[in-house]
Amino acid sequence: MLRSLILLSLVLPMSSLASVDDGNENKPVEAVSGVDGKPALAFDLGGGVPKLLIPRGEVLNFGVHVAVGPLGATVGTVKLESGVDPYVESLVLLAPQPTAGGPKRETGWLRAKADGGYLFYSMETVLDSRYLPRAWPSISHFYKQSGSENRRKESLIGNLDGRGQTSYRADTRHGAPSGQRIWKKPVFRDVPEGTVDMLGAVYLARTLLESGDEKLSFPLLDKTTLWKMTLERGEEKRLEVPFGTFDAVEIKLIPGAWPGEPELESGKFRGLFGIRGSIHLWVEKTTGVPIRITGDVPAGPVTINCDIYLEDATGTPDVFKPVLEAKTD
């Protein structure tokens, strides 16, 4: 039972994808001041969706606790990282580099890594999203699970052949040499401008907080399924986590059917950590740094409550400080 719980509750990320540019016009990416004046990368998603703010050099470490009724257990850890690197063109198709004194092009990335295990079962899951200053792909999202089970998935999003498209592929052991896995043929479909991956959706919560708006909606891609994801500002309260006590605001991530897509129940949406349906993200109300993530994970006939709480942080804005320091034994 707990083995299934671990498998469902630890669904997370890492970074580093290289893809070939098709030569289309580059998508604008600009460096701006982030929260508290710290340099962030503002990535233009297009489609009227506000820019995604990507912190430079931020590392957040979380513990993962799950509960079934009165029973609970700490089953693993999660690390969320973000950063910005100089953009490097593909070695296959080299494009002209900016002239001296011109704007520097940069790549933003978000990474999540989850580790967990129980008895003879172990798992490491990595999600990696890269945001590139070019048309195709402008977003690369990669999933890798290793340990007792191994699998990979890849989604590319951008403008291809003059329209918004995504390419999705997963690996399989069918037809592969013994003990190995090979990629299936990629599946393509059209997507609206402004489509984002799940990691990007989580970090758009900072954009919502900075704008002062109550809601923000945008197209979110899960494999080849489009959802209308709505970020909605909730209540404010003082929240205690292992890293300290913070003044926090709740950001609800509420999935719904995208116009024109087949009707799907919101409970079928599977987000980070295997959470189904809505995700509750608590962030420090000044900086938007996540401090707690909660939601329900179905496991057969029971529902598991998943609670991910901040244990340590580096590279955060200077004003990101607990109002009360963490208790020590």
Secondary structure as GFF3:
##gff-version 3
##sequence-region A 1 329
A	DSSP	alpha_helix	2	9	.	.	.	ID=ss1
A	DSSP	beta_strand	29	33	.	.	.	ID=ss2
A	DSSP	three_ten_helix	35	37	.	.	.	ID=ss3
A	DSSP	beta_strand	39	43	.	.	.	ID=ss4
A	DSSP	beta_strand	52	55	.	.	.	ID=ss5
A	DSSP	beta_strand	58	68	.	.	.	ID=ss6
A	DSSP	beta_strand	71	86	.	.	.	ID=ss7
A	DSSP	beta_strand	106	118	.	.	.	ID=ss8
A	DSSP	beta_strand	121	131	.	.	.	ID=ss9
A	DSSP	beta_strand	139	147	.	.	.	ID=ss10
A	DSSP	beta_strand	151	160	.	.	.	ID=ss11
A	DSSP	beta_strand	163	172	.	.	.	ID=ss12
A	DSSP	beta_strand	182	183	.	.	.	ID=ss13
A	DSSP	beta_strand	187	190	.	.	.	ID=ss14
A	DSSP	alpha_helix	198	211	.	.	.	ID=ss15
A	DSSP	beta_strand	215	222	.	.	.	ID=ss16
A	DSSP	beta_strand	225	241	.	.	.	ID=ss17
A	DSSP	beta_strand	244	257	.	.	.	ID=ss18
A	DSSP	three_ten_helix	266	268	.	.	.	ID=ss19
A	DSSP	three_ten_helix	272	274	.	.	.	ID=ss20
A	DSSP	beta_strand	276	284	.	.	.	ID=ss21
A	DSSP	beta_strand	290	299	.	.	.	ID=ss22
A	DSSP	beta_strand	302	314	.	.	.	ID=ss23
A	DSSP	beta_strand	324	325	.	.	.	ID=ss24
###
